Amino acid sequence: MAENTRRDFIKRSALGTAAMLVYPPSRVLGANDRVRVGMIGVGGRGQELLKQVLEVPSAQLVAIADVYTDRREEAKKMAPGIQAVDDHRRLLDMKDVDAIIVASPLHIHCRHFLDTLAAGKDLYSEKTMTWSIPEAEQCLAAAKKSDRVVQIGLHHESSGSLADARKWIKDGIVGKVTQVESWMSRNTPRGKGQWVRKVPSDCTAQNVNWKAFLNGRSDRGFDPFKFINWRLYWEFSGGNVTENMIHQIAWIMTALDLPEPSAACMCGGVFSEKDGREVPDTIVATLEYPADTVVTWQSTFSNSHYGLGVRHSPEILRIRITWPIGSIACEAARLRTLLLRSATAQRLRPTW
Ligand SMILES: NC(=O)c1ccc[n+]([C@@H]2O[C@H](COP(=O)([O-])OP(=O)(O)OC[C@H]3O[C@@H](n4cnc5c(N)ncnc54)[C@H](O)[C@@H]3O)[C@@H](O)[C@H]2O)c1
């Protein structure tokens, strides 16, 4: 994988806003300085990223690929002048595209990852990297062989609070962390299941390339509900582990510099959203790490009281890191004083 190429902007950009620091808007860019971007999958997340790409002065959105006509039309409205194609291979054939952003459903990430590198383009792919571990191994091998920039879209990894927490933990300010509790709690009115999206009236077999969506899953007639609500079903999704836990566990592992867990267990099931979905709405997962640290993650869709959170319980101090990024509250006066003196901490707006 290439290090520090001019296209490193992808690593820091929209995709992590620090690109603005590297390429301030006042800088006048020539065509050769711009990274020409293509996108695969412009649904919910893809459209958020599309808006952010349009704000990066050193990027030029050239084309998008999506299997659904509606999404292609929406993208063209957001970025008039771009090309919109129905097959990602046509996008990858375009010589005037340098870098690809993938925001397709999880079960197609591996194909889009491998095809993008094979086409010689840089890649930013939304989390989670792949649907299965063998697919992740294939992608890792391809990335190692490639000289292209590759980043997986865990954008909280680019946060200032993570950089600071990592430093403070490394510097020994918080002592040895033996336990981390983390959670994600949501709620939705009864009968309106969390994550369930309404199927648009024009989401028909004529307007969707269903075979491309299935990506090798068993052939069957078009199912608009599954096409729109793919994250509720195991054949397309990893449930809340790959949708949300991934963000928090990656953050914790980076902050504490943890290796892969040595043991893991998980309990839960479909306890509150009994609407035909397969993936659990209620989860308690425990991960044990070789560095004498245990991390728990809990998720519920039936009580949002605690929101999102991470709490470390080290030997010496207790730190509460509220989620998403932005504030770190510490219970020790020593650390509080230190943080308040630091410009970085002010940027983080401590909550005390
Ligand atoms: N980082 C974050 O905070 C965040 C937030 C939401 C979603 N995501 C991730 O983004 C990805 C997409 O999620 P979403 O909610 O936008 O899903 P979505 O269903 O809204 O969008 C997926 C898009 O991909 C298109 N698509 C399906 N098959 C395709 C194919 N073979 N080729 C090209 N396009 C295809 C669909 O038509 C749709 O427009 C997922 O991996 C999800 O985990 C990340």
PDBQT file of the ligand as one rigid body, heavy atoms in Angstrom, charges set to zero:
ROOT
HETATM    1  N1  LIG A 401     -19.668   5.133   8.671  1.00  0.00    +0.000 N 
HETATM    2  C1  LIG A 401     -20.926   5.300   9.000  1.00  0.00    +0.000 C 
HETATM    3  O1  LIG A 401     -21.259   6.009   9.934  1.00  0.00    +0.000 OA
HETATM    4  C2  LIG A 401     -21.993   4.578   8.206  1.00  0.00    +0.000 A 
HETATM    5  C3  LIG A 401     -23.349   4.938   8.346  1.00  0.00    +0.000 A 
HETATM    6  C4  LIG A 401     -24.304   4.254   7.608  1.00  0.00    +0.000 A 
HETATM    7  C5  LIG A 401     -23.912   3.232   6.753  1.00  0.00    +0.000 A 
HETATM    8  N2  LIG A 401     -22.602   2.882   6.649  1.00  0.00    +0.000 N 
HETATM    9  C6  LIG A 401     -22.171   1.784   5.764  1.00  0.00    +0.000 C 
HETATM   10  O2  LIG A 401     -22.373   2.183   4.418  1.00  0.00    +0.000 OA
HETATM   11  C7  LIG A 401     -22.727   1.062   3.639  1.00  0.00    +0.000 C 
HETATM   12  C8  LIG A 401     -24.050   1.348   2.926  1.00  0.00    +0.000 C 
HETATM   13  O3  LIG A 401     -25.070   1.532   3.887  1.00  0.00    +0.000 OA
HETATM   14  P1  LIG A 401     -26.372   2.374   3.502  1.00  0.00    +0.000 P 
HETATM   15  O4  LIG A 401     -27.141   2.568   4.725  1.00  0.00    +0.000 OA
HETATM   16  O5  LIG A 401     -25.977   3.571   2.701  1.00  0.00    +0.000 OA
HETATM   17  O6  LIG A 401     -27.147   1.342   2.535  1.00  0.00    +0.000 OA
HETATM   18  P2  LIG A 401     -28.200   1.722   1.411  1.00  0.00    +0.000 P 
HETATM   19  O7  LIG A 401     -28.977   0.489   1.121  1.00  0.00    +0.000 OA
HETATM   20  O8  LIG A 401     -28.915   2.967   1.760  1.00  0.00    +0.000 OA
HETATM   21  O9  LIG A 401     -27.251   2.071   0.175  1.00  0.00    +0.000 OA
HETATM   22  C9  LIG A 401     -26.581   1.090  -0.573  1.00  0.00    +0.000 C 
HETATM   23  C10 LIG A 401     -26.588   1.535  -2.028  1.00  0.00    +0.000 C 
HETATM   24  O10 LIG A 401     -25.852   0.561  -2.778  1.00  0.00    +0.000 OA
HETATM   25  C11 LIG A 401     -26.577   0.290  -3.961  1.00  0.00    +0.000 C 
HETATM   26  N3  LIG A 401     -26.173  -1.043  -4.428  1.00  0.00    +0.000 N 
HETATM   27  C12 LIG A 401     -26.630  -2.259  -4.050  1.00  0.00    +0.000 A 
HETATM   28  N4  LIG A 401     -25.984  -3.226  -4.713  1.00  0.00    +0.000 NA
HETATM   29  C13 LIG A 401     -25.087  -2.595  -5.531  1.00  0.00    +0.000 A 
HETATM   30  C14 LIG A 401     -24.129  -3.057  -6.475  1.00  0.00    +0.000 A 
HETATM   31  N5  LIG A 401     -23.952  -4.354  -6.722  1.00  0.00    +0.000 N 
HETATM   32  N6  LIG A 401     -23.404  -2.129  -7.151  1.00  0.00    +0.000 NA
HETATM   33  C15 LIG A 401     -23.581  -0.796  -6.921  1.00  0.00    +0.000 A 
HETATM   34  N7  LIG A 401     -24.479  -0.314  -6.041  1.00  0.00    +0.000 NA
HETATM   35  C16 LIG A 401     -25.205  -1.199  -5.356  1.00  0.00    +0.000 A 
HETATM   36  C17 LIG A 401     -28.051   0.395  -3.569  1.00  0.00    +0.000 C 
HETATM   37  O11 LIG A 401     -28.873   0.630  -4.680  1.00  0.00    +0.000 OA
HETATM   38  C18 LIG A 401     -28.006   1.579  -2.626  1.00  0.00    +0.000 C 
HETATM   39  O12 LIG A 401     -28.181   2.800  -3.306  1.00  0.00    +0.000 OA
HETATM   40  C19 LIG A 401     -22.797  -0.121   4.595  1.00  0.00    +0.000 C 
HETATM   41  O13 LIG A 401     -21.589  -0.806   4.559  1.00  0.00    +0.000 OA
HETATM   42  C20 LIG A 401     -22.991   0.528   5.942  1.00  0.00    +0.000 C 
HETATM   43  O14 LIG A 401     -22.471  -0.234   7.013  1.00  0.00    +0.000 OA
HETATM   44  C21 LIG A 401     -21.645   3.557   7.344  1.00  0.00    +0.000 A 
ENDROOT
TORSDOF 0
